[in-house]
Amino acid sequence: MGKTAWSHAKSIWTTVRVRNDDLKTVLVVETDLSLNRDAPDYDEVAANDLFAAVVEFVKTNAATIDEADIIPIRP
């Protein structure tokens, strides 16, 4: 894991999620990877590397980021 894991993260930003009286800071990671395991272009190794990198980033930055969303780039 490392820079290679992040190579499929094409855009990253934070947003705020509001649920009832609860506010969460969310890291949004936009990726060029297919996230559909049934898709023919799904790359399990690359996807798992990105997932692990995002989880580690959120853990490392838990004081400022509550959770993360990984979303595919929209065509």
Short mmCIF file of the C-alpha atoms (twelve columns), coordinates in Angstrom:
data_MODEL
# 
_entry.id   MODEL 
# 
loop_
_atom_site.group_PDB 
_atom_site.id 
_atom_site.type_symbol 
_atom_site.label_atom_id 
_atom_site.label_alt_id 
_atom_site.label_comp_id 
_atom_site.label_asym_id 
_atom_site.label_seq_id 
_atom_site.Cartn_x 
_atom_site.Cartn_y 
_atom_site.Cartn_z 
_atom_site.pdbx_PDB_model_num 
ATOM 1  C CA . MET A 1  0.000   0.000  0.000   1 
ATOM 2  C CA . GLY A 2  1.134   3.613  -0.398  1 
ATOM 3  C CA . LYS A 3  1.193   5.916  -3.385  1 
ATOM 4  C CA . THR A 4  0.068   3.101  -5.689  1 
ATOM 5  C CA . ALA A 5  -3.076  2.565  -3.601  1 
ATOM 6  C CA . TRP A 6  -3.976  6.246  -4.041  1 
ATOM 7  C CA . SER A 7  -3.297  6.279  -7.799  1 
ATOM 8  C CA . HIS A 8  -6.943  5.402  -8.459  1 
ATOM 9  C CA . ALA A 9  -8.209  8.266  -6.260  1 
ATOM 10 C CA . LYS A 10 -8.905  10.928 -8.878  1 
ATOM 11 C CA . SER A 11 -10.585 13.532 -6.641  1 
ATOM 12 C CA . ILE A 12 -10.743 13.891 -2.873  1 
ATOM 13 C CA . TRP A 13 -12.754 16.368 -0.829  1 
ATOM 14 C CA . THR A 14 -14.607 16.631 2.450   1 
ATOM 15 C CA . THR A 15 -18.260 17.293 3.017   1 
ATOM 16 C CA . VAL A 16 -20.624 17.313 5.974   1 
ATOM 17 C CA . ARG A 17 -23.336 14.701 6.401   1 
ATOM 18 C CA . VAL A 18 -26.370 15.740 8.449   1 
ATOM 19 C CA . ARG A 19 -28.603 13.133 10.053  1 
ATOM 20 C CA . ASN A 20 -31.165 14.434 12.501  1 
ATOM 21 C CA . ASP A 21 -29.040 16.337 15.043  1 
ATOM 22 C CA . ASP A 22 -25.800 14.576 14.103  1 
ATOM 23 C CA . LEU A 23 -23.069 16.097 11.921  1 
ATOM 24 C CA . LYS A 24 -20.270 13.998 10.417  1 
ATOM 25 C CA . THR A 25 -17.268 15.135 8.411   1 
ATOM 26 C CA . VAL A 26 -16.984 12.791 5.445   1 
ATOM 27 C CA . LEU A 27 -13.994 12.245 3.190   1 
ATOM 28 C CA . VAL A 28 -15.226 11.645 -0.364  1 
ATOM 29 C CA . VAL A 29 -12.870 9.734  -2.634  1 
ATOM 30 C CA . GLU A 30 -13.751 9.634  -6.314  1 
ATOM 31 C CA . THR A 31 -12.124 6.707  -8.133  1 
ATOM 32 C CA . ASP A 32 -11.670 5.441  -11.664 1 
ATOM 33 C CA . LEU A 33 -12.057 1.864  -10.399 1 
ATOM 34 C CA . SER A 34 -15.187 -0.157 -10.891 1 
ATOM 35 C CA . LEU A 35 -16.739 -0.775 -7.477  1 
ATOM 36 C CA . ASN A 36 -19.126 -3.447 -8.749  1 
ATOM 37 C CA . ARG A 37 -17.633 -6.855 -7.956  1 
ATOM 38 C CA . ASP A 38 -19.682 -8.420 -10.754 1 
ATOM 39 C CA . ALA A 39 -18.373 -6.039 -13.430 1 
ATOM 40 C CA . PRO A 40 -15.885 -7.497 -15.921 1 
ATOM 41 C CA . ASP A 41 -13.434 -4.639 -15.275 1 
ATOM 42 C CA . TYR A 42 -13.480 -5.040 -11.474 1 
ATOM 43 C CA . ASP A 43 -9.903  -5.135 -10.155 1 
ATOM 44 C CA . GLU A 44 -10.140 -6.727 -6.716  1 
ATOM 45 C CA . VAL A 45 -6.508  -6.104 -5.771  1 
ATOM 46 C CA . ALA A 46 -6.585  -2.414 -6.739  1 
ATOM 47 C CA . ALA A 47 -9.979  -1.889 -5.083  1 
ATOM 48 C CA . ASN A 48 -8.881  -3.569 -1.854  1 
ATOM 49 C CA . ASP A 49 -5.674  -1.511 -1.819  1 
ATOM 50 C CA . LEU A 50 -7.684  1.698  -2.178  1 
ATOM 51 C CA . PHE A 51 -10.180 0.597  0.494   1 
ATOM 52 C CA . ALA A 52 -7.341  -0.163 2.912   1 
ATOM 53 C CA . ALA A 53 -5.624  3.161  2.197   1 
ATOM 54 C CA . VAL A 54 -8.850  5.098  2.836   1 
ATOM 55 C CA . VAL A 55 -9.546  3.188  6.063   1 
ATOM 56 C CA . GLU A 56 -6.017  3.909  7.289   1 
ATOM 57 C CA . PHE A 57 -6.327  7.600  6.344   1 
ATOM 58 C CA . VAL A 58 -9.596  7.935  8.267   1 
ATOM 59 C CA . LYS A 59 -8.071  6.204  11.306  1 
ATOM 60 C CA . THR A 60 -5.008  8.441  11.176  1 
ATOM 61 C CA . ASN A 61 -7.167  11.568 10.859  1 
ATOM 62 C CA . ALA A 62 -9.973  10.546 13.225  1 
ATOM 63 C CA . ALA A 63 -9.859  13.917 14.976  1 
ATOM 64 C CA . THR A 64 -11.076 15.662 11.807  1 
ATOM 65 C CA . ILE A 65 -12.692 12.975 9.619   1 
ATOM 66 C CA . ASP A 66 -15.513 10.768 10.860  1 
ATOM 67 C CA . GLU A 67 -16.088 8.509  7.869   1 
ATOM 68 C CA . ALA A 68 -15.460 8.121  4.153   1 
ATOM 69 C CA . ASP A 69 -17.371 7.466  0.953   1 
ATOM 70 C CA . ILE A 70 -15.671 5.964  -2.092  1 
ATOM 71 C CA . ILE A 71 -17.578 6.704  -5.261  1 
ATOM 72 C CA . PRO A 72 -16.939 5.956  -8.941  1 
ATOM 73 C CA . ILE A 73 -16.257 8.791  -11.357 1 
ATOM 74 C CA . ARG A 74 -19.442 9.603  -13.175 1 
ATOM 75 C CA . PRO A 75 -19.237 9.130  -16.937 1 
# 
